[in-house]
């Protein structure tokens, strides 16, 4: 029995992978980007937290200094205070947004490279079809994603509890302490929790990426029939290619036969091979093969030679040697110079005698 069309056991071809990439289908894990952004955000707040707090405090102090000086809260004054607040917030948040945005791009590019695909942006009915959405939600992949999300929540909660359980007494006391002390200790506890959660997310991201990569390659696997069809599509149908080769061969043969009338001599085997040679002393270094053939082609070359009164010389050894070593349009090898020179000398003598006989016959003809 033949292989079923659905038996996809072959690895995807480079063309299949390139097509999938052009459609925006790449192996990518969202967890990698999440882990990078999580850790980077923690580091930014850890080392830029004081700078952010100082800028916000200075902004609040400046605004509160201006409030008592204002006799009435006009619309222009409120707009001025709003501009001060927005500028301070921009100075604080824009660097953070810029760094995290750049980190997200790098995390995505590290997984997929630079992918420019418009196919994911093309509107498709199945993307807004509620039934398709329900199918994806209740599919095996949707169930796996739900289990993964629940496990992540449980593990993150456990990590947070394990990191903060020793500080619970201090957290309770902080309720009645100075706000700054509560902020400092709370930030330290949050940082320890965040770092442990971040390390956990790094491990999850690596495992998830490896799984996504495996799933991606599995989904792109092909059956042997698909591989054959792709090969035919890219390389061409073998039957069509054979017909093209036959056509090219026929055209080349026709062109070769059309050059036989220009030959000086045809050397034969005498029945199996025929080689047509031409030599122009002032233009060529050595005689050139205009045409060659065996069996039917040899017979056709001899027929054309007789039609155009080209001398046919029977030399089995020379015909076979030139036929095997020299292609059409090439000069004969140097080892055949002497033999071919003797043949051409004989041919040119016959041609000279023939011309003299014609001249003599013309002279004797009555006028």
C-alpha positions as CSV (number, residue, x, y, z in Angstrom):
1,X,0.0,0.0,0.0
2,X,1.2,3.5,-0.7
3,X,1.9,6.2,1.8
4,X,-1.1,8.2,2.9
5,X,-1.3,11.8,2.1
6,X,-1.7,12.7,5.8
7,X,1.5,10.8,6.9
8,X,3.7,13.9,7.4
9,X,7.0,12.3,8.3
10,X,9.4,14.5,6.2
11,X,11.2,17.5,7.6
12,X,10.1,20.8,6.1
13,X,12.1,21.9,3.1
14,X,13.9,25.2,3.0
15,X,11.2,26.5,0.6
16,X,8.4,25.5,3.0
17,X,10.2,27.3,5.9
18,X,10.7,30.4,3.7
19,X,7.1,30.4,2.7
20,X,5.9,30.1,6.3
21,X,8.3,33.0,7.3
22,X,7.0,35.2,4.5
23,X,3.5,34.6,5.9
24,X,4.6,35.6,9.4
25,X,4.6,32.0,10.7
26,X,7.7,31.8,13.0
27,X,8.7,30.0,16.1
28,X,8.2,32.5,18.9
29,X,7.5,32.4,22.6
30,X,5.7,35.3,24.3
31,X,7.3,34.1,27.6
32,X,10.7,35.2,26.4
33,X,9.6,38.8,25.8
34,X,7.7,38.7,29.1
35,X,10.7,37.5,31.1
36,X,13.0,40.1,29.5
37,X,10.6,43.0,30.2
38,X,9.9,41.7,33.7
39,X,13.6,41.6,34.7
40,X,14.5,44.8,32.9
41,X,11.6,46.7,34.6
42,X,12.7,45.4,38.0
43,X,16.3,46.6,37.3
44,X,15.1,50.0,36.1
45,X,12.9,50.6,39.1
46,X,15.7,49.3,41.4
47,X,18.4,51.7,40.1
48,X,16.2,54.5,38.8
49,X,13.6,54.5,41.6
50,X,15.4,57.2,43.5
51,X,15.7,59.4,40.4
52,X,12.0,58.9,39.7
53,X,10.9,59.6,43.2
54,X,13.1,62.8,43.4
55,X,11.7,64.1,40.2
56,X,8.1,63.4,41.2
57,X,8.7,65.0,44.7
58,X,10.3,68.1,43.2
59,X,7.4,68.4,40.8
60,X,4.8,68.1,43.6
61,X,6.8,70.6,45.8
62,X,6.9,73.1,42.9
63,X,3.2,72.8,42.3
64,X,2.3,73.1,46.0
65,X,4.6,76.2,46.2
66,X,2.6,77.8,43.4
67,X,-0.8,77.1,44.8
68,X,-0.8,79.6,47.8
69,X,0.5,82.3,45.5
70,X,-2.4,82.0,43.1
71,X,-5.3,84.3,44.2
72,X,-7.8,82.5,42.0
73,X,-7.6,79.3,40.0
74,X,-8.1,80.5,36.5
75,X,-8.1,78.1,33.6
76,X,-4.7,79.3,32.5
77,X,-3.2,78.6,35.9
78,X,-4.7,75.1,36.0
79,X,-3.3,74.5,32.5
80,X,0.1,75.7,33.6
81,X,0.1,73.3,36.6
82,X,-1.0,70.5,34.3
83,X,1.9,71.2,31.9
84,X,4.3,71.1,34.8
85,X,3.0,67.7,36.0
86,X,3.0,66.2,32.5
87,X,6.6,67.4,31.9
88,X,7.8,65.8,35.1
89,X,6.0,62.6,34.4
90,X,7.4,62.5,30.9
91,X,11.0,63.0,32.2
92,X,10.4,60.1,34.5
93,X,8.5,57.7,32.3
94,X,9.8,58.3,28.8
95,X,13.3,56.8,29.4
96,X,11.7,53.7,31.0
97,X,9.2,53.3,28.1
98,X,12.0,53.8,25.6
99,X,14.3,51.2,27.2
100,X,11.5,48.6,27.6
101,X,10.3,49.1,24.0
102,X,13.8,48.6,22.7
103,X,14.2,45.5,24.9
104,X,10.9,44.1,23.5
105,X,12.1,44.6,19.9
106,X,15.4,42.9,20.7
107,X,13.7,40.0,22.4
108,X,11.4,39.5,19.5
109,X,14.2,39.9,16.9
110,X,16.4,37.5,18.8
111,X,13.8,34.8,18.3
112,X,12.6,35.4,14.8
113,X,15.0,37.8,13.1
114,X,13.6,40.7,11.1
115,X,10.3,39.5,9.7
116,X,8.3,41.8,7.4
117,X,5.0,40.0,6.7
118,X,1.6,41.5,5.8
119,X,-0.3,38.3,5.9
120,X,-1.0,38.4,9.6
121,X,-2.5,41.9,9.2
122,X,-4.8,40.9,6.3
123,X,-8.4,40.8,7.5
124,X,-9.8,37.2,7.6
125,X,-13.3,36.2,8.5
126,X,-12.2,33.2,10.6
127,X,-10.4,35.6,13.0
128,X,-13.7,37.3,13.9
129,X,-15.9,34.2,13.7
130,X,-17.1,33.3,17.2
131,X,-17.3,29.6,16.3
132,X,-13.6,29.6,15.3
133,X,-12.8,31.4,18.5
134,X,-14.7,28.8,20.6
135,X,-12.9,26.0,18.7
136,X,-9.5,27.5,19.5
137,X,-10.6,28.1,23.1
138,X,-11.7,24.5,23.7
139,X,-9.1,22.8,21.5
140,X,-6.2,20.8,23.0
141,X,-3.8,23.7,22.5
142,X,-6.2,26.0,24.4
143,X,-6.5,23.5,27.2
144,X,-2.7,23.2,27.4
145,X,-2.4,27.0,27.5
146,X,-5.0,27.1,30.4
147,X,-3.1,24.5,32.4
148,X,0.2,26.4,31.8
149,X,-1.3,29.7,33.0
150,X,-2.8,28.1,36.1
151,X,0.6,26.4,37.0
152,X,2.4,29.7,36.4
153,X,0.1,31.5,38.8
154,X,0.5,28.8,41.5
155,X,4.3,28.8,41.2
156,X,4.5,32.6,41.2
157,X,2.3,32.8,44.3
158,X,4.5,30.2,46.0
159,X,7.7,32.0,45.1
160,X,6.3,35.3,46.4
161,X,5.1,33.6,49.6
162,X,8.5,31.9,50.1
163,X,10.4,35.2,49.6
164,X,8.2,37.3,51.9
165,X,7.2,34.9,54.7
166,X,10.2,35.8,56.9
167,X,9.3,39.5,56.6
168,X,5.6,39.2,57.5
169,X,6.2,40.6,61.1
170,X,7.9,43.6,59.6
171,X,5.1,44.1,57.1
172,X,2.6,44.2,59.9
173,X,4.6,46.7,61.8
174,X,5.0,48.9,58.8
175,X,1.3,49.8,58.9
176,X,2.0,52.1,61.8
177,X,5.5,53.3,60.7
178,X,6.7,56.3,58.8
179,X,5.7,56.2,55.1
180,X,9.3,56.5,53.9
181,X,10.4,53.5,56.0
182,X,7.4,51.5,54.7
183,X,8.3,52.4,51.2
184,X,12.0,51.4,51.6
185,X,11.3,48.1,53.3
186,X,8.4,47.3,51.0
187,X,10.6,48.1,47.9
188,X,13.3,45.8,49.2
189,X,10.8,42.9,49.7
190,X,9.2,43.6,46.3
191,X,12.6,43.5,44.7
192,X,13.5,40.1,46.2
193,X,10.2,38.7,45.1
194,X,10.5,40.2,41.7
195,X,14.0,38.8,41.1
196,X,13.0,35.3,42.1
197,X,9.9,35.5,39.9
198,X,12.0,36.8,37.1
199,X,14.5,34.0,37.3
200,X,11.6,31.6,37.3
201,X,10.2,33.3,34.2
202,X,13.6,33.0,32.4
203,X,13.5,29.2,32.9
204,X,9.9,29.1,31.7
205,X,10.7,31.2,28.7
206,X,13.5,28.9,27.6
207,X,11.4,25.8,28.0
208,X,8.5,27.5,26.3
209,X,10.6,28.6,23.3
210,X,12.0,25.1,22.9
211,X,8.5,23.7,22.9
212,X,7.3,26.4,20.4
213,X,10.2,25.6,18.2
214,X,9.4,21.9,18.3
215,X,5.7,22.5,17.7
216,X,6.5,24.9,14.8
217,X,8.7,22.3,13.0
218,X,6.1,19.5,13.7
219,X,3.3,21.6,12.1
220,X,5.4,22.3,9.0
221,X,6.3,18.7,8.4
222,X,5.4,17.4,5.0
223,X,4.4,14.1,3.4
224,X,6.5,12.5,0.7
225,X,3.9,13.4,-1.8
226,X,4.0,17.1,-0.8
227,X,7.8,17.0,-1.1
228,X,7.5,15.5,-4.6
229,X,4.9,18.1,-5.6
230,X,7.0,20.9,-4.3
231,X,10.0,19.6,-6.2
232,X,7.9,19.4,-9.4
233,X,6.7,23.0,-8.8
234,X,10.1,24.4,-8.2
235,X,12.2,22.3,-10.6
236,X,9.6,21.7,-13.2
237,X,7.7,18.6,-14.3
238,X,10.3,15.9,-15.4
239,X,8.2,15.2,-18.5
240,X,8.0,18.9,-19.4
241,X,11.8,19.2,-18.8
242,X,12.4,16.2,-21.1
243,X,10.3,17.7,-23.8
244,X,12.2,21.0,-23.5
245,X,15.5,19.1,-23.7
246,X,14.2,17.2,-26.8
247,X,13.2,20.5,-28.4
248,X,16.5,22.1,-27.7
249,X,18.3,19.0,-29.1
250,X,16.2,19.2,-32.2
251,X,16.9,22.9,-32.7
252,X,20.7,22.3,-32.1
253,X,20.7,19.4,-34.6
254,X,18.8,21.5,-37.2
255,X,21.3,24.4,-36.7
256,X,24.2,21.9,-37.1
257,X,22.8,20.4,-40.2
258,X,22.4,23.8,-41.8
259,X,26.1,24.4,-41.5
260,X,27.1,21.2,-43.4
261,X,27.0,23.0,-46.8
262,X,29.8,25.3,-45.6
263,X,32.2,22.3,-44.9
264,X,35.3,21.5,-46.9
265,X,35.2,17.8,-46.3
266,X,33.2,15.1,-44.6
267,X,35.2,12.3,-43.0
268,X,33.2,9.0,-42.5
269,X,33.5,5.7,-40.8
270,X,32.2,4.8,-43.5
271,X,28.7,3.9,-42.4
272,X,28.3,4.7,-38.7
273,X,30.0,8.0,-38.2
274,X,30.4,11.3,-40.2
275,X,32.3,14.4,-39.3
276,X,32.1,17.7,-41.4
277,X,35.2,19.8,-41.2
278,X,36.0,23.4,-42.4
279,X,39.3,25.2,-42.6
280,X,40.1,28.7,-43.7
281,X,43.8,29.3,-43.7
282,X,43.7,33.1,-43.1
283,X,40.9,33.0,-40.5
284,X,41.4,29.8,-38.5
285,X,44.3,28.3,-36.5
286,X,43.0,24.8,-37.1
287,X,40.1,23.0,-38.8
288,X,36.8,23.3,-37.0
289,X,34.1,20.6,-36.6
290,X,30.9,22.0,-38.2
291,X,28.8,18.9,-37.7
292,X,29.1,15.3,-36.5
293,X,26.7,12.4,-36.1
294,X,26.2,8.7,-36.0
295,X,23.8,6.3,-37.8
296,X,20.9,8.4,-39.1
297,X,22.6,11.7,-38.4
298,X,25.7,10.4,-40.3
299,X,23.5,9.4,-43.2
300,X,21.9,12.9,-43.3
301,X,25.3,14.6,-43.2
302,X,26.5,12.4,-46.1
303,X,23.3,13.1,-48.0
304,X,23.8,16.9,-47.6
305,X,27.5,16.6,-48.6
306,X,26.5,14.8,-51.9
307,X,23.8,17.4,-52.5
308,X,26.3,20.3,-52.2
309,X,29.2,18.5,-53.9
310,X,31.3,18.3,-50.8
311,X,34.1,15.6,-50.9
312,X,33.5,12.6,-48.7
313,X,36.6,10.8,-47.4
314,X,36.5,7.4,-45.8
315,X,38.9,7.3,-42.9
316,X,37.6,5.1,-40.1
317,X,40.3,5.9,-37.5
318,X,40.3,9.7,-38.1
319,X,36.5,9.9,-38.1
320,X,36.1,7.9,-34.8
321,X,38.9,9.9,-33.1
322,X,37.5,13.3,-34.0
323,X,34.0,12.3,-33.2
324,X,35.0,11.2,-29.7
325,X,37.3,14.1,-28.8
326,X,35.9,17.2,-30.4
327,X,32.6,18.9,-30.0
328,X,30.7,20.8,-32.7
329,X,32.2,24.3,-33.1
330,X,35.5,23.3,-31.6
331,X,38.9,23.1,-33.3
332,X,40.4,19.6,-33.7
333,X,43.2,18.6,-31.3
334,X,46.8,19.1,-32.3
335,X,47.5,15.4,-32.6
336,X,45.1,15.2,-35.6
337,X,46.7,18.1,-37.5
338,X,48.8,16.0,-39.8
339,X,46.1,13.5,-40.7
340,X,43.5,16.2,-41.4
341,X,46.1,18.2,-43.3
342,X,46.6,15.3,-45.6
343,X,42.9,14.9,-46.1
344,X,42.4,18.6,-46.8
345,X,45.3,18.5,-49.3
346,X,43.6,15.7,-51.1
347,X,40.3,17.5,-51.0
348,X,41.8,20.8,-52.2
349,X,43.5,18.9,-55.1
350,X,40.2,17.3,-56.1
351,X,38.5,20.7,-55.9
352,X,41.3,22.3,-58.0
353,X,41.1,19.5,-60.6
354,X,37.3,19.8,-60.7
355,X,37.6,23.6,-61.3
356,X,40.1,23.1,-64.1
357,X,37.9,20.5,-65.8
358,X,35.0,22.9,-65.6
359,X,37.1,25.7,-67.1
360,X,38.3,23.5,-69.9
361,X,34.8,22.3,-70.7
362,X,33.6,25.9,-70.8
363,X,36.4,26.7,-73.1
364,X,35.6,23.9,-75.5
365,X,31.9,24.6,-75.5
366,X,30.6,26.2,-78.8
367,X,29.8,29.8,-78.6
